[in-house]
Amino acid sequence: MQTDITFSMSQLFWLVGGLTAIGAFIKWALSPVHKLDDHEKRIGALETATEQRKETDLFMMESMNAIVNHMIDGNSTAELKRVRDKYQSEIIRHHQ
């Protein structure tokens, strides 16, 4: 005994629309999990950038201090050479 199953065009549209709605709901329900992971990655990257910015700011203040000391007394060339070497290593580190 063979049974033919037939669908009208409207039934087919309803079926496809329903499956699309279910798929969209599942995607929407799972999206907060992906967003949370993305936010955690972004926060980690921002924290790392903040730490690097603090190191850079400290280095810049140290450099400015060496320059000011040299301008005041004309000495501190050893300190200026040390800062210059540190500048060079920082430039190399940032461009690798």
C-alpha positions in Angstrom: 0.0 0.0 0.0 1.6 3.2 -1.2 0.6 6.5 0.2 1.4 9.7 -1.7 2.3 12.7 0.3 1.7 16.0 -1.5 2.2 19.5 -0.3 0.6 22.5 -1.7 2.7 25.6 -2.3 1.3 27.4 0.7 2.1 24.4 3.0 5.6 24.3 1.6 6.0 28.1 2.3 4.7 27.5 5.9 7.1 24.7 6.4 10.1 26.6 5.2 9.1 29.7 7.1 8.7 27.7 10.3 12.1 26.0 9.9 13.6 29.4 9.3 12.0 30.9 12.4 13.2 27.9 14.5 16.8 28.4 13.1 16.7 32.1 13.8 15.4 31.5 17.4 18.2 29.0 18.0 20.8 31.5 16.6 19.4 34.3 18.8 19.3 32.1 21.9 23.0 31.1 21.5 24.3 34.6 20.6 24.8 35.9 24.1 27.3 33.1 24.7 29.3 34.3 21.7 29.0 37.9 22.7 30.2 37.1 26.2 33.3 35.4 24.9 34.0 38.3 22.6 33.6 40.8 25.4 36.0 38.8 27.6 38.6 38.8 24.8 38.2 42.5 24.3 38.5 43.2 28.0 41.7 41.1 28.2 43.1 43.0 25.2 42.2 46.4 26.8 43.8 45.4 30.1 47.0 44.4 28.3 47.0 47.6 26.3 46.5 49.6 29.6 49.6 47.9 31.1 51.7 48.6 28.1 50.5 52.2 28.1 51.6 52.5 31.8 55.0 51.1 30.9 55.3 53.6 28.0 54.2 56.5 30.2 56.7 55.6 32.9 59.5 55.4 30.3 58.5 58.7 28.7 58.6 60.4 32.2 62.0 58.9 32.9 63.3 60.1 29.5 62.0 63.6 30.1 63.6 63.7 33.5 67.0 62.8 32.0 66.6 65.5 29.4 65.7 68.1 32.0 68.6 67.1 34.3 71.0 67.5 31.3 69.5 70.8 30.4 69.9 72.2 33.9 73.5 71.0 34.7 74.9 70.0 31.3 76.0 66.7 32.7 74.1 63.4 33.0 75.4 62.2 29.6 75.6 58.7 31.0 71.9 58.8 31.9 71.1 60.2 28.4 73.0 57.4 26.8 71.1 54.8 28.9 67.8 56.4 27.9 68.9 56.4 24.3 69.7 52.7 24.5 66.3 52.1 26.1 64.6 54.1 23.4 66.3 52.0 20.7 65.2 48.7 22.4 61.6 50.0 22.7 61.5 51.0 19.0 62.7 47.5 18.0 60.3 45.8 20.4 57.3 47.8 19.1 58.1 47.2 15.4 58.6 43.4 15.6 
